[in-house]
Amino acid sequence: MSSGQQVLIQLRKMIISGEFAAGSRIAEIPTAELLGVSRQPVRMAFQLLEQEGLLIKKPTRGYIVRELSNQLIHDALEVRGVLEGLAAKYLAEKGMSEEQKSILLECLNECEKLFQGHDFDDDGIEKYHHYNVIFHNTIIQASNNLALIQALEKNNQLPMASAQALTFDKSQSLSEYRRLHYAHLQHCSIYDALLQRQSGRAESLMREHSSVVILGEKLREMIG
């Protein structure tokens, strides 16, 4: 995995976990020193985390950590599920083109290779992230619904609402591996529903899929 991607995932986790307190100022140099990296990947990570709604850019200089709540994250994911569910519904109704089938199938095949072992290395996480984003974007763009696409772009600015916002807690590597494998199996089911042109099933599966982002936390709450 590139150093930039590593820094992005690490900072995202630290903000969500509260290691960076809500409302506190976060700056490039001390953050780079804390992580033992150069300023460049930190600068790029800050820009992406602002787009994801985890950081707020100050009018003068630097960033502030956004105050998060479980309710805000839940609401953003629920809206994402509704919108992506509609995109899957529209695509199933009109049917996929051969190009769309090929792209989605490649995503499934490449991700399937990643789950032949029992754990992810850094390269595996980056590859999963790459194909996960392509899978989601292909379905969204294939809906050809400009209002839906723009609504998703707006919702993606809220914390954890975007497919780009991958989290992977290495301290819980086995459960995280299982969570992403479950997400992959959901992708397979969504593709099958699209292929069979089962619009209601495709919509329902995609709506359920949005909650996989916080599945690990839910499981830890249930089973301790």
C-alpha positions in Angstrom: 0.0 0.0 0.0 1.3 3.5 -0.8 2.4 5.7 2.1 -0.4 8.1 1.2 -3.1 5.5 1.5 -1.6 4.2 4.8 -1.6 7.7 6.3 -5.2 8.3 5.1 -6.5 5.1 6.6 -4.6 5.7 9.9 -5.8 9.3 10.3 -9.4 8.4 9.4 -9.3 5.7 12.2 -7.7 8.1 14.7 -10.4 10.8 14.1 -13.3 8.3 14.3 -11.9 6.7 17.4 -11.5 10.1 19.1 -7.7 10.1 19.3 -8.0 13.5 17.7 -10.6 15.3 19.9 -13.6 16.9 18.2 -13.0 20.7 17.7 -9.3 20.5 18.0 -6.9 22.0 15.5 -4.9 19.5 13.4 -1.8 20.7 11.5 0.6 19.1 9.0 3.9 19.3 10.8 3.0 17.8 14.2 0.8 15.2 12.5 3.6 14.2 10.2 6.0 14.0 13.2 3.5 11.9 15.1 3.1 9.4 12.3 6.8 9.5 11.3 6.1 10.5 7.7 6.7 13.5 5.4 4.3 16.4 5.2 3.1 15.5 1.6 1.0 12.4 2.4 -0.4 14.2 5.5 -1.4 17.2 3.3 -3.1 14.9 0.8 -4.9 13.0 3.5 -6.2 16.2 5.1 -7.7 17.3 1.8 -9.4 13.9 1.3 -10.6 13.8 4.9 -12.1 17.3 4.4 -14.0 15.9 1.4 -15.3 13.0 3.6 -16.6 15.4 6.2 -14.1 14.4 9.0 -12.1 17.6 8.9 -13.3 21.3 8.5 -10.9 23.7 6.8 -10.3 26.9 8.7 -10.7 30.2 6.7 -7.1 31.1 7.7 -5.0 28.0 7.9 -5.2 24.4 9.0 -8.1 22.1 9.8 -10.4 21.4 12.7 -11.6 17.9 13.6 -15.3 17.7 13.1 -17.5 16.6 15.9 -19.0 13.2 15.1 -21.9 11.2 16.5 -23.1 7.7 15.9 -26.4 9.2 14.8 -24.8 11.4 12.1 -22.9 8.5 10.7 -26.0 6.2 10.8 -28.1 8.8 9.1 -25.5 9.4 6.3 -25.2 5.7 5.7 -28.9 5.2 5.6 -29.3 8.0 3.0 -26.4 6.5 1.0 -28.2 3.1 1.1 -31.5 4.6 -0.2 -29.8 6.4 -3.0 -27.5 3.6 -4.1 -30.5 1.3 -3.8 -32.4 3.4 -6.3 -29.4 3.4 -8.6 -29.3 -0.4 -8.5 -33.1 -0.6 -9.0 -32.8 1.7 -12.1 -29.9 -0.3 -13.6 -31.7 -3.7 -13.0 -34.9 -2.3 -14.7 -33.1 -1.2 -17.8 -30.5 -4.0 -17.9 -26.7 -3.7 -17.9 -24.6 -3.1 -21.0 -21.9 -5.6 -21.8 -19.3 -3.1 -20.7 -21.0 -2.6 -17.3 -21.2 -6.4 -16.8 -17.5 -6.7 -17.7 -16.5 -4.0 -15.2 -18.5 -5.3 -12.3 -17.4 -8.9 -13.0 -13.8 -7.9 -13.1 -14.3 -6.2 -9.7 -15.8 -9.4 -8.3 -13.1 -11.6 -9.7 -10.2 -9.4 -8.5 -11.6 -9.2 -5.0 -12.3 -12.9 -4.9 -8.5 -13.5 -5.4 -7.9 -11.3 -2.3 -9.9 -13.7 -0.1 -8.0 -16.8 -1.0 -5.9 -16.4 2.1 -7.0 -15.6 5.6 -5.8 -12.1 6.1 -5.1 -8.9 4.2 -1.7 -7.3 3.8 -1.5 -3.6 3.0 -1.5 -4.2 -0.7 -4.7 -6.3 -0.3 -6.5 -3.5 1.5 -5.5 -1.0 -1.2 -6.7 -3.4 -4.0 -10.0 -4.1 -2.2 -10.5 -0.3 -1.8 -9.7 0.2 -5.5 -12.2 -2.3 -6.8 -14.9 -1.5 -4.2 -14.9 2.2 -5.4 -15.2 1.1 -9.1 -18.0 -1.3 -8.3 -20.1 1.4 -6.5 -19.3 4.1 -9.0 -20.2 1.9 -12.0 -23.7 1.2 -10.6 -24.2 4.9 -9.6 -23.1 6.3 -13.0 -25.1 3.6 -14.8 -28.3 4.9 -13.3 -28.1 7.9 -15.6 -30.1 9.9 -13.0 -28.4 13.2 -12.5 -30.4 14.2 -9.5 -29.5 10.9 -7.8 -25.8 11.3 -8.6 -25.7 14.9 -7.3 -27.5 13.9 -4.1 -25.0 11.1 -3.5 -22.1 13.5 -4.1 -23.5 15.8 -1.5 -24.2 13.0 1.0 -20.6 11.7 0.4 -19.4 14.9 2.2 -20.8 13.5 5.5 -18.6 11.3 7.7 -18.2 7.7 6.5 -20.9 8.1 3.8 -18.6 7.6 0.8 -17.4 4.3 -0.7 -14.0 6.0 -0.6 -14.0 6.1 3.2 -12.5 2.7 3.8 -11.7 1.8 7.4 -9.5 -1.2 8.5 -8.6 -1.6 12.1 -5.4 -3.7 12.2 -5.9 -4.3 15.9 -9.1 -6.2 14.9 -7.7 -7.7 11.7 -9.6 -11.0 11.7 -13.0 -9.4 12.3 -12.2 -6.7 9.7 -11.2 -9.3 7.2 -14.5 -11.1 7.8 -16.4 -7.8 7.5 -14.9 -7.0 4.1 -15.4 -10.6 2.9 -19.1 -10.3 3.8 -19.2 -7.0 1.8 -17.7 -8.9 -1.1 -20.3 -11.6 -0.9 -23.0 -8.8 -0.9 -21.4 -7.4 -4.1 -21.8 -10.9 -5.6 -25.5 -11.0 -4.7 -26.0 -7.5 -6.0 -24.4 -8.4 -9.3 -26.6 -11.5 -9.6 -29.7 -9.4 -9.0 -28.7 -6.9 -11.6 -27.9 -9.7 -14.1 -31.3 -11.3 -13.5 -32.9 -7.8 -13.7 -34.5 -8.3 -10.3 -35.0 -4.6 -9.5 -36.6 -5.0 -6.1 -34.0 -7.5 -4.9 -31.1 -5.3 -6.3 -32.5 -2.3 -4.4 -33.0 -4.2 -1.1 -29.5 -5.7 -1.3 -27.8 -2.4 -2.0 -29.6 -0.7 0.9 -28.6 -3.4 3.3 -25.0 -3.2 2.0 -24.6 0.4 3.2 -24.6 -0.8 6.8 -21.5 -3.0 6.4 -19.3 0.0 7.1 -20.3 -0.2 10.8 -20.9 -3.9 11.0 -17.7 -4.5 13.1 -18.9 -2.1 15.8 -22.3 -3.6 15.8 -20.9 -7.1 16.3 -18.6 -6.0 19.1 -21.6 -4.4 20.9 -23.6 -7.7 20.5 -21.0 -10.3 21.4 -18.5 -8.2 23.5 
